[in-house]
Amino acid sequence: MNLLGNGKSILNYFELKKISIQSSLISLDGPYLIQRNFWSQQILKASDLFEVNLFKKSKTLFSFRESVVIRAKTKQGLVIDSKVLKGEFSSFKNLQEIEREIGRLDFKIRQKSFDLDYYEIIHTHPTGCYIERDGEHEVISLGGLSKSDYEVAEFLERKHSAIFKLKAICPGGITYCSI
């Protein structure tokens, strides 16, 4: 399947869905795609409006700066989002900011006498899924959640005794979700 003219071609969710029929890298599971690697399984879905807008906030005319939102979901159905944080969420400075936001969200939840179900770390990634021609072959490159993303979530889970789910919003309207 040639989705390329020359160079790289960023794939959108629907193109990736077509490729999943011919590839063992990703598989179709109902309305979602599943990607398996050495350290995780990830669900790929079409980005929703919130995710598309967060991705747009990451882009400037000349650069890309990762955006991060911490979302708290309660057992009673309340959803509370943190402010948008800028920069890589795995960096030490931003890890401190994330922990401050977790404290603020926790306070708001306790103030309403609700029970936390889990947190989501929603962040943007500059690289997405793309196809690149390598001689006579086309090579697919899949972005998604990195091992360091999972390590940060595991650190926060241990420290805060809470569940942390991950989402990575990539170009092409694709969002990777931890399982």
C-alpha positions as CSV (number, residue, x, y, z in Angstrom):
1,M,0.0,0.0,0.0
2,N,1.7,3.2,-1.1
3,L,0.5,6.1,1.0
4,L,3.6,8.1,0.1
5,G,4.5,10.5,-2.5
6,N,8.1,11.1,-1.3
7,G,9.5,11.1,2.2
8,K,7.3,10.5,5.2
9,S,3.5,10.4,5.3
10,I,1.8,11.0,8.6
11,L,-1.1,8.5,9.0
12,N,-4.5,9.3,10.4
13,Y,-6.6,6.9,12.3
14,F,-8.6,5.6,9.4
15,E,-5.5,5.0,7.3
16,L,-4.0,3.1,10.2
17,K,-7.1,1.0,10.5
18,K,-6.8,0.0,6.8
19,I,-3.1,-0.9,7.4
20,S,-4.0,-3.1,10.4
21,I,-5.7,-5.6,8.1
22,Q,-2.3,-6.3,6.5
23,S,0.1,-5.7,9.4
24,S,0.9,-7.8,12.5
25,L,2.1,-4.6,14.3
26,I,-1.4,-3.4,15.1
27,S,-4.7,-5.4,15.2
28,L,-8.3,-4.4,15.0
29,D,-10.4,-5.1,18.1
30,G,-14.0,-3.7,17.6
31,P,-13.8,0.1,17.2
32,Y,-10.2,0.3,18.4
33,L,-6.8,-0.7,17.3
34,I,-4.4,-2.5,19.6
35,Q,-0.6,-2.2,19.5
36,R,1.6,-4.6,21.5
37,N,5.2,-4.0,22.3
38,F,7.7,-5.4,24.8
39,W,6.4,-3.4,27.8
40,S,2.7,-2.8,27.1
41,Q,-0.5,-3.1,25.1
42,Q,-2.0,0.2,23.9
43,I,-5.4,1.1,22.5
44,L,-5.3,3.4,19.5
45,K,-8.4,5.5,19.0
46,A,-9.4,8.5,17.0
47,S,-8.7,11.7,19.0
48,D,-11.8,13.3,20.5
49,L,-12.4,17.1,20.4
50,F,-10.6,17.8,23.7
51,E,-7.6,15.8,22.5
52,V,-7.5,17.6,19.1
53,N,-7.6,21.0,20.8
54,L,-4.9,20.1,23.3
55,F,-2.7,18.9,20.4
56,K,-3.3,22.3,18.6
57,K,-2.0,24.1,21.8
58,S,1.3,22.2,21.5
59,K,2.1,23.5,18.0
60,T,3.5,26.9,17.2
61,L,4.6,28.2,13.8
62,F,8.2,26.9,14.3
63,S,8.2,24.3,17.1
64,F,6.3,21.8,19.1
65,R,6.1,21.9,22.9
66,E,4.5,19.0,24.8
67,S,1.3,19.9,26.6
68,V,0.1,17.9,29.6
69,V,-3.3,17.8,31.4
70,I,-4.0,15.7,34.5
71,R,-7.6,14.5,34.6
72,A,-9.2,13.2,37.8
73,K,-12.2,10.9,37.4
74,T,-14.4,10.1,40.5
75,K,-16.5,7.1,41.2
76,Q,-19.5,9.4,41.2
77,G,-18.8,10.5,37.6
78,L,-17.2,13.9,38.2
79,V,-14.3,14.8,35.9
80,I,-11.9,17.6,36.9
81,D,-9.0,18.7,34.7
82,S,-5.9,20.5,35.7
83,K,-4.5,23.5,34.0
84,V,-2.5,22.9,30.8
85,L,1.2,22.3,31.7
86,K,3.9,22.8,29.0
87,G,7.0,20.8,28.5
88,E,7.9,17.1,28.7
89,F,5.9,15.5,31.6
90,S,8.7,13.1,32.4
91,S,11.2,15.9,33.2
92,F,11.9,16.5,36.9
93,K,10.6,20.1,36.8
94,N,7.3,19.1,35.2
95,L,7.0,16.1,37.5
96,Q,6.9,18.5,40.4
97,E,4.3,20.6,38.6
98,I,2.3,17.5,38.0
99,E,2.4,16.6,41.6
100,R,1.2,20.0,42.6
101,E,-1.7,19.6,40.2
102,I,-2.5,16.2,41.6
103,G,-2.6,17.8,45.1
104,R,-5.0,20.5,43.8
105,L,-7.3,17.9,42.1
106,D,-7.2,15.7,45.2
107,F,-8.2,18.7,47.4
108,K,-11.2,19.5,45.0
109,I,-12.3,15.9,45.1
110,R,-12.2,15.7,48.9
111,Q,-13.8,19.1,49.3
112,K,-16.8,17.7,47.4
113,S,-16.7,14.5,49.5
114,F,-16.3,12.4,46.3
115,D,-14.1,9.3,45.9
116,L,-11.3,9.2,43.3
117,D,-11.6,6.4,40.7
118,Y,-8.3,7.2,38.8
119,Y,-6.2,9.9,37.2
120,E,-5.3,10.3,33.6
121,I,-2.1,11.9,32.3
122,I,-3.0,13.2,28.9
123,H,-0.1,14.6,26.9
124,T,0.9,15.4,23.4
125,H,3.6,13.7,21.4
126,P,5.3,15.4,18.4
127,T,5.8,12.1,16.5
128,G,2.9,10.0,15.2
129,C,2.4,7.1,13.0
130,Y,4.0,7.4,9.6
131,I,5.1,5.4,6.5
132,E,8.5,6.0,5.0
133,R,10.0,4.5,1.9
134,D,13.2,2.6,2.5
135,G,14.5,1.5,-0.9
136,E,11.8,-0.7,-2.4
137,H,10.0,-1.2,0.9
138,E,7.6,0.9,2.9
139,V,8.3,1.0,6.6
140,I,5.7,1.9,9.1
141,S,6.7,3.7,12.3
142,L,4.3,3.7,15.2
143,G,4.5,6.4,17.9
144,G,2.6,6.0,21.1
145,L,3.3,5.7,24.8
146,S,6.9,5.2,25.7
147,K,8.5,3.1,28.4
148,S,9.4,6.3,30.2
149,D,5.7,7.4,30.1
150,Y,4.8,4.1,31.9
151,E,7.7,4.6,34.4
152,V,6.4,8.0,35.4
153,A,2.9,6.6,35.8
154,E,4.2,3.7,38.0
155,F,6.2,6.2,40.1
156,L,3.1,8.4,40.7
157,E,1.0,5.3,41.5
158,R,3.4,4.2,44.2
159,K,3.7,7.7,45.6
160,H,0.0,8.6,45.6
161,S,-1.6,5.2,46.0
162,A,-3.9,5.8,43.1
163,I,-4.4,4.5,39.5
164,F,-2.8,6.5,36.7
165,K,-3.9,5.9,33.2
166,L,-2.0,7.4,30.2
167,K,-3.0,9.0,26.9
168,A,-0.6,10.2,24.2
169,I,-2.1,12.4,21.5
170,C,-0.2,12.2,18.3
171,P,-0.4,13.9,14.9
172,G,-3.0,12.5,12.5
173,G,-5.8,12.5,15.1
174,I,-4.6,9.4,16.8
175,T,-4.6,8.9,20.6
176,Y,-2.8,6.1,22.4
177,C,-4.3,4.9,25.6
178,S,-2.8,2.6,28.3
179,I,-4.7,-0.6,29.1
